[in-house]
Amino acid sequence: MAVIKSALELALERTKDLQLDESAQKLADARIEGRKAASQYLEDQTSVDFKAILNKLEPVQRQTFLTAAFEVLINFIQLPTNSVVETEKMESIGKAIVLLCGLSPRFSSEREVKLAQQQARSLYQQILRFLSQYQEEMKRVEQAIRNQWAPKLRERERQLAAALGQNVRIDPMSDPEFAEFYRKNIESMRNNYGKALEDAKKQLADTCGFESK
């Protein structure tokens, strides 16, 4: 025989569901605030005070806020696709990450906070050096690819010149065989560096007590 729930039991169940919904909403709100604050910081670092915003939140919301802000900042750090690196912005991101790290509720003492911030600062500097190294390595690999392919291109230019009766210069990237060879080598290099960068970002997140994805 089925058990008939009392009105009190039903009311308690509804209250429990409501409390869960309220808790989830608070975390969702904190996540939005974290993303918004970090995005605003990327536009103008002087317009955001992470600590002041954090202090206005309930304790249960703070870790979510910090993690969301951290994710926006760390996701901005990607392998450069050209020779231009926004050095000033990268440095300001590093300052914000170290600040967020120091605000993490994971640390129970000032000593732990300072140690974590020191480690975060060191890791971030390593990431910046890594990005610089990537740029230099990319230039070297690109030149090596072109040098390796140069004899073939010169021979094709010679053949075309003989056929057309005039000098011919071939843009390497217009040659399908070269373009495919170039793509495979550069793609392989970017994949290797990309994985190493993601590992470094995860280590930085773990150091600060933020969940990494």
C-alpha positions as a Markdown table, in Angstrom:
| # | Residue | x | y | z |
|---|---|---|---|---|
| 1 | Met | 0.0 | 0.0 | 0.0 |
| 2 | Ala | 1.4 | 3.4 | -1.0 |
| 3 | Val | 2.4 | 5.7 | 1.8 |
| 4 | Ile | 0.3 | 8.9 | 1.7 |
| 5 | Lys | 2.6 | 11.9 | 2.5 |
| 6 | Ser | 1.3 | 14.4 | 5.0 |
| 7 | Ala | 0.9 | 18.1 | 4.2 |
| 8 | Leu | 3.8 | 18.9 | 6.4 |
| 9 | Glu | 6.1 | 16.4 | 4.5 |
| 10 | Leu | 5.1 | 17.9 | 1.2 |
| 11 | Ala | 5.7 | 21.4 | 2.4 |
| 12 | Leu | 9.1 | 20.5 | 3.7 |
| 13 | Glu | 10.0 | 18.9 | 0.4 |
| 14 | Arg | 9.0 | 22.1 | -1.5 |
| 15 | Thr | 11.0 | 24.2 | 1.0 |
| 16 | Lys | 14.1 | 22.0 | 0.4 |
| 17 | Asp | 13.7 | 22.4 | -3.4 |
| 18 | Leu | 13.3 | 26.1 | -3.0 |
| 19 | Gln | 16.5 | 26.3 | -0.8 |
| 20 | Leu | 18.4 | 24.4 | -3.4 |
| 21 | Asp | 17.2 | 26.7 | -6.2 |
| 22 | Glu | 18.2 | 29.8 | -4.2 |
| 23 | Ser | 21.6 | 28.4 | -3.5 |
| 24 | Ala | 22.1 | 27.5 | -7.2 |
| 25 | Gln | 20.9 | 31.0 | -8.1 |
| 26 | Lys | 23.4 | 32.6 | -5.8 |
| 27 | Leu | 26.3 | 30.7 | -7.3 |
| 28 | Ala | 25.0 | 31.5 | -10.8 |
| 29 | Asp | 24.9 | 35.2 | -9.9 |
| 30 | Ala | 28.4 | 35.0 | -8.5 |
| 31 | Arg | 29.7 | 33.4 | -11.7 |
| 32 | Ile | 28.1 | 36.1 | -13.8 |
| 33 | Glu | 29.7 | 38.8 | -11.5 |
| 34 | Gly | 33.1 | 37.2 | -11.8 |
| 35 | Arg | 33.0 | 37.0 | -15.6 |
| 36 | Lys | 31.7 | 40.6 | -15.8 |
| 37 | Ala | 34.4 | 42.0 | -13.5 |
| 38 | Ala | 37.2 | 40.2 | -15.3 |
| 39 | Ser | 35.9 | 41.2 | -18.8 |
| 40 | Gln | 35.7 | 44.8 | -17.6 |
| 41 | Tyr | 39.2 | 44.6 | -16.2 |
| 42 | Leu | 40.5 | 43.5 | -19.6 |
| 43 | Glu | 39.0 | 46.7 | -21.0 |
| 44 | Asp | 40.2 | 49.0 | -18.2 |
| 45 | Gln | 42.1 | 47.6 | -15.3 |
| 46 | Thr | 41.6 | 50.8 | -13.3 |
| 47 | Ser | 37.8 | 50.4 | -13.3 |
| 48 | Val | 37.7 | 47.1 | -11.3 |
| 49 | Asp | 38.3 | 46.5 | -7.6 |
| 50 | Phe | 38.0 | 42.7 | -7.2 |
| 51 | Lys | 38.4 | 42.8 | -3.5 |
| 52 | Ala | 35.6 | 45.4 | -3.0 |
| 53 | Ile | 33.3 | 43.3 | -5.2 |
| 54 | Leu | 34.2 | 40.1 | -3.3 |
| 55 | Asn | 33.5 | 41.7 | 0.1 |
| 56 | Lys | 29.9 | 42.5 | -1.0 |
| 57 | Leu | 29.2 | 38.9 | -1.8 |
| 58 | Glu | 28.1 | 36.2 | 0.6 |
| 59 | Pro | 30.8 | 33.8 | 1.8 |
| 60 | Val | 29.2 | 31.0 | -0.2 |
| 61 | Gln | 29.5 | 33.0 | -3.4 |
| 62 | Arg | 33.1 | 34.1 | -3.1 |
| 63 | Gln | 34.9 | 31.0 | -4.4 |
| 64 | Thr | 32.6 | 30.9 | -7.5 |
| 65 | Phe | 33.2 | 34.6 | -8.2 |
| 66 | Leu | 37.0 | 34.2 | -8.0 |
| 67 | Thr | 37.0 | 31.1 | -10.1 |
| 68 | Ala | 34.9 | 32.7 | -12.8 |
| 69 | Ala | 37.0 | 35.8 | -12.9 |
| 70 | Phe | 40.2 | 33.7 | -13.0 |
| 71 | Glu | 38.8 | 31.7 | -15.9 |
| 72 | Val | 38.1 | 34.8 | -18.0 |
| 73 | Leu | 41.6 | 36.1 | -17.4 |
| 74 | Ile | 43.5 | 32.8 | -18.0 |
| 75 | Asn | 41.5 | 32.1 | -21.1 |
| 76 | Phe | 42.8 | 35.3 | -22.6 |
| 77 | Ile | 46.3 | 33.8 | -22.6 |
| 78 | Gln | 46.7 | 31.9 | -25.9 |
| 79 | Leu | 49.5 | 31.1 | -28.3 |
| 80 | Pro | 50.0 | 34.2 | -30.4 |
| 81 | Thr | 48.9 | 34.0 | -34.0 |
| 82 | Asn | 51.2 | 36.8 | -35.1 |
| 83 | Ser | 54.3 | 38.6 | -34.0 |
| 84 | Val | 52.4 | 41.2 | -31.9 |
| 85 | Val | 52.0 | 40.5 | -28.2 |
| 86 | Glu | 50.1 | 42.9 | -26.0 |
| 87 | Thr | 52.8 | 43.1 | -23.4 |
| 88 | Glu | 51.1 | 45.7 | -21.2 |
| 89 | Lys | 47.8 | 43.8 | -21.1 |
| 90 | Met | 49.6 | 40.5 | -20.4 |
| 91 | Glu | 51.3 | 42.1 | -17.4 |
| 92 | Ser | 48.1 | 43.6 | -16.1 |
| 93 | Ile | 46.5 | 40.1 | -16.4 |
| 94 | Gly | 49.3 | 38.7 | -14.3 |
| 95 | Lys | 48.8 | 41.3 | -11.6 |
| 96 | Ala | 45.1 | 40.5 | -11.5 |
| 97 | Ile | 45.7 | 36.7 | -11.3 |
| 98 | Val | 48.1 | 37.1 | -8.4 |
| 99 | Leu | 45.5 | 39.4 | -6.6 |
| 100 | Leu | 42.7 | 36.8 | -7.1 |
| 101 | Cys | 45.0 | 34.1 | -5.9 |
| 102 | Gly | 45.6 | 36.0 | -2.7 |
| 103 | Leu | 41.8 | 36.4 | -2.2 |
| 104 | Ser | 41.1 | 32.7 | -2.4 |
| 105 | Pro | 39.4 | 31.3 | 0.7 |
| 106 | Arg | 41.5 | 28.1 | 0.3 |
| 107 | Phe | 44.3 | 29.8 | 2.3 |
| 108 | Ser | 43.9 | 30.0 | 6.0 |
| 109 | Ser | 46.9 | 32.2 | 6.9 |
| 110 | Glu | 48.8 | 35.2 | 5.6 |
| 111 | Arg | 51.8 | 33.0 | 5.2 |
| 112 | Glu | 49.9 | 30.6 | 2.9 |
| 113 | Val | 48.6 | 33.6 | 0.9 |
| 114 | Lys | 52.0 | 35.1 | 0.4 |
| 115 | Leu | 53.5 | 31.7 | -0.6 |
| 116 | Ala | 50.7 | 31.0 | -3.1 |
| 117 | Gln | 51.0 | 34.5 | -4.6 |
| 118 | Gln | 54.7 | 34.1 | -4.9 |
| 119 | Gln | 54.3 | 30.7 | -6.7 |
| 120 | Ala | 51.5 | 32.2 | -8.9 |
| 121 | Arg | 53.7 | 35.1 | -9.9 |
| 122 | Ser | 56.6 | 32.8 | -10.7 |
| 123 | Leu | 54.4 | 30.5 | -12.8 |
| 124 | Tyr | 52.9 | 33.4 | -14.7 |
| 125 | Gln | 56.4 | 34.7 | -15.6 |
| 126 | Gln | 57.3 | 31.3 | -16.8 |
| 127 | Ile | 54.2 | 31.3 | -19.1 |
| 128 | Leu | 55.2 | 34.7 | -20.5 |
| 129 | Arg | 58.7 | 33.4 | -21.2 |
| 130 | Phe | 57.1 | 30.3 | -22.8 |
| 131 | Leu | 55.0 | 32.5 | -25.1 |
| 132 | Ser | 58.1 | 34.4 | -26.1 |
| 133 | Gln | 60.0 | 31.2 | -26.8 |
| 134 | Tyr | 57.1 | 30.0 | -28.9 |
| 135 | Gln | 57.3 | 33.1 | -31.1 |
| 136 | Glu | 61.0 | 32.6 | -31.6 |
| 137 | Glu | 60.6 | 28.9 | -32.3 |
| 138 | Met | 57.8 | 29.6 | -34.8 |
| 139 | Lys | 60.0 | 32.0 | -36.7 |
| 140 | Arg | 62.8 | 29.5 | -36.8 |
| 141 | Val | 60.6 | 26.6 | -37.9 |
| 142 | Glu | 59.0 | 28.7 | -40.6 |
| 143 | Gln | 62.4 | 29.7 | -42.0 |
| 144 | Ala | 63.6 | 26.1 | -41.9 |
| 145 | Ile | 60.5 | 25.0 | -43.8 |
| 146 | Arg | 61.1 | 27.6 | -46.5 |
| 147 | Asn | 64.8 | 26.8 | -46.7 |
| 148 | Gln | 64.0 | 23.1 | -47.1 |
| 149 | Trp | 61.5 | 23.8 | -49.8 |
| 150 | Ala | 63.6 | 26.4 | -51.7 |
| 151 | Pro | 65.4 | 24.1 | -54.1 |
| 152 | Lys | 62.0 | 22.6 | -55.3 |
| 153 | Leu | 60.5 | 26.1 | -55.8 |
| 154 | Arg | 63.6 | 27.3 | -57.7 |
| 155 | Glu | 63.4 | 24.3 | -60.0 |
| 156 | Arg | 59.7 | 25.0 | -60.7 |
| 157 | Glu | 60.4 | 28.7 | -61.3 |
| 158 | Arg | 63.2 | 27.7 | -63.7 |
| 159 | Gln | 60.8 | 25.3 | -65.6 |
| 160 | Leu | 58.1 | 28.0 | -65.8 |
| 161 | Ala | 60.6 | 30.6 | -66.9 |
| 162 | Ala | 61.8 | 28.3 | -69.7 |
| 163 | Ala | 58.2 | 27.6 | -70.8 |
| 164 | Leu | 57.1 | 31.3 | -70.6 |
| 165 | Gly | 60.3 | 32.9 | -71.8 |
| 166 | Gln | 60.5 | 35.3 | -68.8 |
| 167 | Asn | 61.5 | 35.2 | -65.1 |
| 168 | Val | 58.9 | 33.8 | -62.8 |
| 169 | Arg | 58.6 | 34.1 | -59.0 |
| 170 | Ile | 56.4 | 31.6 | -57.1 |
| 171 | Asp | 54.8 | 32.6 | -53.8 |
| 172 | Pro | 55.5 | 29.4 | -51.7 |
| 173 | Met | 52.0 | 29.5 | -50.1 |
| 174 | Ser | 50.4 | 29.4 | -53.6 |
| 175 | Asp | 52.0 | 26.0 | -54.2 |
| 176 | Pro | 49.6 | 23.3 | -52.9 |
| 177 | Glu | 52.3 | 20.9 | -52.0 |
| 178 | Phe | 54.3 | 23.5 | -50.0 |
| 179 | Ala | 51.2 | 24.8 | -48.3 |
| 180 | Glu | 50.2 | 21.3 | -47.1 |
| 181 | Phe | 53.8 | 20.6 | -45.9 |
| 182 | Tyr | 53.8 | 24.0 | -44.1 |
| 183 | Arg | 50.4 | 23.4 | -42.5 |
| 184 | Lys | 51.3 | 20.0 | -41.2 |
| 185 | Asn | 54.5 | 21.1 | -39.6 |
| 186 | Ile | 53.2 | 24.3 | -38.1 |
| 187 | Glu | 50.0 | 22.6 | -36.9 |
| 188 | Ser | 52.0 | 19.9 | -35.1 |
| 189 | Met | 54.2 | 22.6 | -33.4 |
| 190 | Arg | 51.2 | 24.6 | -32.3 |
| 191 | Asn | 49.5 | 21.5 | -30.9 |
| 192 | Asn | 52.6 | 20.6 | -28.9 |
| 193 | Tyr | 53.0 | 24.1 | -27.5 |
| 194 | Gly | 49.3 | 24.5 | -27.0 |
| 195 | Lys | 49.2 | 21.4 | -24.8 |
| 196 | Ala | 52.1 | 22.6 | -22.7 |
| 197 | Leu | 50.4 | 26.0 | -22.3 |
| 198 | Glu | 47.2 | 24.4 | -21.1 |
| 199 | Asp | 49.2 | 22.3 | -18.6 |
| 200 | Ala | 50.9 | 25.4 | -17.3 |
| 201 | Lys | 47.6 | 27.2 | -16.9 |
| 202 | Lys | 46.1 | 24.3 | -15.0 |
| 203 | Gln | 49.1 | 24.3 | -12.7 |
| 204 | Leu | 48.5 | 28.0 | -12.1 |
| 205 | Ala | 44.8 | 27.4 | -11.3 |
| 206 | Asp | 45.7 | 24.6 | -8.9 |
| 207 | Thr | 48.2 | 26.8 | -7.2 |
| 208 | Cys | 45.6 | 29.4 | -6.5 |
| 209 | Gly | 42.9 | 27.0 | -5.4 |
| 210 | Phe | 40.7 | 27.5 | -8.5 |
| 211 | Glu | 39.1 | 24.6 | -10.3 |
| 212 | Ser | 40.7 | 24.2 | -13.7 |
| 213 | Lys | 38.8 | 22.9 | -16.7 |
